[in-house]
Amino acid sequence: MKTLRDLFRDYRFAFSFSVLCLLLVFAVISLFSPYDPTFWGSVPRDLKPSWEHLLGTNSKGQDVFWQATFAVRNSLIISVIAGSVSRVIAILVGMIAGYTGKTTDRVLMFISDSLLVIPLFLIIVMVAMLIRQQLTLPTLGLLLAFFGWAWDARVIRSLILSLRERQFTNTAILSGTGTLSLVMKEYMPFAMPLIFSTLINNMSWAIGLEMTLAILGLVNIDIPTLGTMLNWALSYQSILLGHWWWILTPVTLSVFLFVALYWLSVSISEYLDPRTRTQRVGVQ
Amino acid sequence: MAFIKRYLIPRLIQYFLVIFLGITAVFIIPRLTPTDPVRRTIQELRSRGSYLDPGSIEAMVEDLEEMYGLEGSSFDQYIAFWKRLFRGNFGVSFFQFPTPVMDLIANSLPWTLGLLLVTTFISWTIGNIVGALAGYFSRSRWAKVLDTIAMFVRPMPYYIFSFSLLLLFAYALGLFPVAGGTSIGRQIVFNLDTMLDIGRHAFLPALSLVLLGAAANFQTMKLIIQNVNSEDFVQYAKFGGVKEGRIVWRYVIRNGILPQMTNLALSLGQIFSGALITEIVFSYPGLGTLLYNAIVTGDYNLIMGIVSMSIIAITTAILVIDLIYPLFDPRIRYT
């Protein structure tokens, strides 16, 4: 309880925690939606926001409010899949490279450096273009996870490198601790704050990239996400026709989502470990 | 000589290896999927409603296979791919048939390069100088205000940020043009009018790239400087009566700028991707918009060309930054 109270003293944590809770509730009530999100014409088209349709209706005859609940839910699902799978890769690569050193380290770091250097967005576009019909929520999450681990593996590796030089590593090895339990029991607690903050940053990266791919029409645009919502709004010229409620809903929701995720990661990692600051604000 | 052996050669090997792997990935990715690009192109043509009789389909399959470099075994194709790459030949574009892909890229490249160079330079310089000052005077009011602004701008992905600027400045306020690189139909000649027109069109895309880049540099630099600040030599200089201006510019910023060079090199790929996305938002006539058209029309040759060129350009730019690094860091001398 004390931890939570301390955290809430940081206005950034208070803000981001409340916003994320609201968005989570938003995502959950999609289960009670009276409309199927893939159906067209379930409600009259192009209505302004009213009590009956809180955020109005769009040109496809869908209720924008309920559509948005699905969009937030699906975007979060993609980002959680991408974030957690890429965390597993980043931890494995970072720990193996940092702990074994030598050739393994050099090879692994070369791979992650190459991923950093190459304009990944273009490669992802190339892949997405070929498999866009198969890009459902899990596959899109996995695709992003496959490319999203490089920077974080580097960060974890440098942490492990510094831990390996510490006294307690030698003590543990000399007293017969196995490599696996050394890494899991002794190193993990040090790495947790870092892993957590990279997880949040990675989730936000995944949501952003999903939106970009959706705008380009490279995902299955019948699945509502924040990106596909924006895509439909744009392709129906909602700006020129003055359907501001349709275009502004995904934009506003995603702005809040990005700010909240970032502030959450910043405030939590500052609370857990003020020393990780420099690493955290490094290149995303 | 030791510099060449110990530094330059390994760095060059790494450079060529990255290009080799990147281009190989460009070659392999389309071949990993079960769909045959030739059949897919024909299907897409059909789904757009053009009627094709069986005989012309056969002829088209052959033409397409030749154009895509799909003749012979996979290894033959791979060798042929590299050969064509060295000649700068990426085949013909489908979306603007029969313009060679290379011509399309050459037309768009100056726009992207201009936008990218100017904005990266401005955002890096401004972000670092303001960030350093904010780090040095971190208790002052304006430093905190700037920090809060950066906390808002920093998490925005390129698309959402540029799109918000577009909605605000172009649609709601009407201050800047909504799309394009020049007014429609304007001939590109060197006079003041044309320059002003280009500048007006480039303003919003440049603004979004500068703000996003500067916010990231600002935050990183501020933390680096706060760390440098607490080092002994800064304290010592203060006690020794060195003028504050000298401490800030010669002692503190000079130390902070080095990790920022490395960060610039590492994030160049992302900055480039961001510039492409921003171009798409503003329909700026650079590589990004070309990429968008290629995606929409399913022009795979063009995409492969853009990706290959980008990989080569970005890795080369990073190599250049790495090689000029010693000019900024007197502790590293490649001799």
Interface residues (C-beta under 8 A of the other chain):
Chain A: R12 F110 D113 S114 L116 V117 I118 P119 L120 F121 L122 I123 V125 M126 V127 M129 L130 I131 S204 W205 I207 G208 L209 M211 T212 I215 L216 G217 L218 L230 I239 I247 V251 S254 V255 F258 V259 L261 Y262 W263 V266 R277 T278 V281 G282 V283 Q284
Chain B: Q14 L17 V18 L21 G22 A25 V26 I29 P30 L32 T33 T35 M151 F152 R154 P155 M156 P157 Y158 Y159 I160 F163 S164 L167 Y171 A216 Q219 T220 L223 I224 N227 N263 L266 S267 L268 G269 Q270 F272 S273 L276 I277 I280 L291 Y292 I295 V296 G298 Y300 I303 M304 I306 V307 S310 I311 I314 T315 I318
